[in-house]
């Protein structure tokens, strides 16, 4: 099972049994990692993975959990 943590002012931290695929269904080679960080700011030179660009770009977002609305039928 994977766990995703939305980090304040930073990336999505994903831990667990991971597979990341591109739009064509090809796997990224995670080299055995069981934790990765995915870019949220859009400035990473290593998308979809975080390279710390959020720090240089001043990306801010304070994470606080909330309930989503019911799915649309």
NUDREN-301198 format. One line per 5 residues: number of its first residue (from 1); their letters; for each residue y, z, x of N, C-alpha, C. Coordinates in Angstrom, 1 decimal, padded with zeros to 4 digits. Each point is the difference from the previous one (the first is absolute). Example, Ala and Ser with C-alpha at 12.3 -4.5 7.8 and 13.67 -1.06 7.14 Angstrom:
<recs>
1> AS> -005.7:007.8:013.2:001.2:000.0:-000.9:001.2:000.0:000.9  001.1:-000.7:-000.4:001.1:000.0:000.9:001.1:000.8:-000.8
</recs>
This chain:
<recs>
1> XXXXX> -001.2:000.0:000.8:001.2:000.0:-000.8:001.2:000.0:000.9  001.0:-000.8:-000.4:001.3:000.0:000.7:001.0:000.9:-000.6  000.9:000.5:000.9:001.1:000.8:-000.5:001.3:-000.6:000.6  001.0:-000.2:-000.9:001.3:-000.6:000.4:001.1:001.0:-000.2  000.7:000.2:001.1:001.1:001.0:000.0:001.3:-000.8:000.2
6> XXXXX> 001.0:000.1:-000.9:001.3:-000.6:000.1:000.8:000.9:000.8  000.3:-000.4:001.2:000.8:000.8:001.0:001.5:-000.1:-000.3  000.7:001.1:000.0:001.4:000.0:-000.1:000.6:-000.9:001.1  000.9:-000.9:-000.5:000.7:-000.9:001.0:-000.9:-000.8:000.9  -001.2:-000.3:-000.4:-000.9:-000.6:000.8:-001.1:-000.8:-000.7
11> XXXXX> -001.1:-000.3:000.7:-001.1:-000.9:-000.6:-000.9:000.7:-001.0  -000.9:-000.8:-000.5:-001.1:000.5:-000.7:-001.1:000.4:001.0  -000.5:001.2:000.0:-001.0:000.4:001.0:-001.3:000.0:-000.8  -001.0:-000.8:000.4:-001.3:-000.2:-000.7:-001.1:000.5:000.9  -000.8:000.9:-000.6:-001.1:000.6:000.8:-001.3:-000.1:-000.8
16> XXXXX> -001.1:-000.2:000.7:-001.3:-000.1:-000.7:-000.8:-001.2:000.5  -001.0:-000.4:-000.9:-000.8:-001.1:000.3:000.8:-001.3:-000.4  000.6:-000.7:001.0:001.0:-001.0:-000.2:-000.5:-001.4:000.2  000.4:-000.9:-000.8:-000.1:-001.5:000.2:001.4:-000.5:-000.4  000.6:-000.8:000.8:001.3:-000.7:-000.3:-000.3:-001.5:000.1
21> XXXXX> 000.4:-000.7:-001.1:-000.3:-001.4:-000.1:001.4:-000.8:-000.1  000.0:-001.2:000.6:001.2:-000.8:-000.2:-000.1:-000.8:-001.4  000.9:-000.8:-000.3:000.1:-000.7:-001.3:-001.2:-000.9:-000.2  -000.6:-000.5:001.1:-001.2:-000.9:-000.1:-001.3:000.8:000.0  000.0:001.3:000.1:-001.2:000.8:-000.1:-000.6:000.3:001.4
26> XXXXX> 000.7:-000.3:001.1:-000.5:000.3:001.3:000.4:001.4:000.4  -000.9:000.7:000.7:000.2:001.4:000.4:000.9:000.0:001.2  000.9:001.0:000.0:000.7:000.4:001.3:-001.0:000.8:000.8  000.0:-000.2:001.3:-000.9:000.8:000.9:000.7:001.3:000.3  -000.4:001.1:-000.6:000.7:001.3:000.1:-000.5:000.7:001.2
31> XXXXX> -001.0:-000.6:000.8:-000.5:000.6:001.2:-000.5:001.5:-000.2  -000.7:000.2:-001.2:-000.6:001.2:-000.3:000.9:001.1:-000.5  001.3:-000.3:-000.2:000.9:001.0:-000.4:-000.4:000.6:-001.4  000.2:001.3:-000.2:-000.2:000.5:-001.4:001.4:000.5:-000.5  001.1:-000.4:000.6:001.3:000.3:-000.5:000.9:-001.1:000.6
36> XXXXX> 000.9:-000.5:-000.9:001.0:-001.0:000.3:001.3:000.3:-000.7  001.1:-000.6:000.4:001.3:000.1:-000.7:000.4:-001.4:-000.4  000.3:-000.2:-001.3:000.4:-001.3:-000.5:001.6:000.1:-000.2  000.6:-001.1:000.3:001.5:-000.2:000.0:000.4:000.1:-001.5  001.1:000.7:-000.2:000.7:000.0:-001.3:001.4:-000.6:000.1
41> XXXXX> 000.6:000.0:001.2:001.4:-000.4:000.2:000.2:-001.5:000.0  -001.1:-000.7:000.4:000.1:-001.5:000.1:000.5:-000.5:001.3  000.3:000.9:001.0:000.5:-000.5:001.2:-001.0:000.0:001.2  -001.2:000.4:-000.2:-001.0:000.1:001.0:-000.3:-001.4:000.6  -000.2:-000.1:001.3:-000.4:-001.3:000.6:-001.5:-000.1:000.0
46> XXXXX> -000.7:001.0:-000.5:-001.4:000.1:000.0:-000.6:000.2:-001.5  000.7:-000.6:-000.9:-000.4:000.1:-001.4:-001.4:-000.4:-000.2  -000.8:000.6:-000.9:000.4:001.0:-000.9:000.1:001.4:000.6  -000.2:000.2:001.3:000.0:001.3:000.6:001.3:000.4:000.5  000.3:001.3:000.0:001.2:000.6:000.4:000.1:-000.1:001.6
51> XXXXX> 001.2:-000.3:000.4:000.3:000.0:001.5:001.2:000.9:000.3  000.4:000.8:-001.0:001.1:001.0:000.3:001.4:-000.6:-000.3  000.1:-001.3:-000.5:001.2:-000.6:-000.2:000.9:000.7:-001.1  -000.7:000.8:-000.9:000.8:000.7:-001.0:001.0:001.0:000.7  -000.3:000.5:001.1:000.9:000.9:000.7:001.2:-000.7:000.5
56> XXXXX> -000.1:-001.2:000.5:001.1:-000.8:000.6:000.8:-000.6:-001.2  -000.6:-000.3:-001.1:000.7:-000.6:-001.1:000.7:001.0:-001.0  -000.3:001.3:000.2:000.5:001.0:-000.9:-000.6:000.0:-001.4  -001.3:-000.4:-000.1:-000.7:000.1:-001.3:-000.1:001.4:-000.5  000.4:000.3:-001.2:-000.1:001.3:-000.6:-000.7:000.0:-001.3
61> XXXXX> -000.8:000.9:-000.3:-000.6:000.2:-001.3:-000.7:001.4:000.1  000.4:000.9:-000.9:-000.7:001.3:-000.1:-001.1:-000.1:-001.0  -001.2:000.3:000.4:-001.2:-000.2:-000.8:-000.2:001.3:-000.9  -000.1:-000.3:-001.3:-000.3:001.1:-000.9:-000.9:-000.6:-001.1  -001.2:000.5:-000.2:-000.9:-000.5:-001.0:000.5:000.1:-001.4
66> XXXXX> -000.4:-001.0:-000.8:000.4:000.0:-001.4:-001.1:-000.7:-000.8  000.0:000.1:-001.3:-001.0:-000.6:-000.8:000.4:-001.4:-000.4  -000.9:-001.0:000.2:000.3:-001.3:-000.5:-000.1:-000.1:-001.5  000.6:-001.0:-000.6:-000.2:-000.1:-001.5:-001.4:-000.6:-000.2  -000.4:000.1:-001.3:-001.3:-000.6:-000.3:000.0:-001.5:000.3
71> XXX> -001.2:-000.5:000.4:-000.1:-001.4:000.2:000.3:-000.8:-001.3  000.5:-001.2:000.2:000.3:-000.9:-001.1:-001.3:-000.6:-000.5  -000.2:-000.1:-001.3:-001.3:-000.6:-000.5:000.0:-001.5:000.2
</recs>
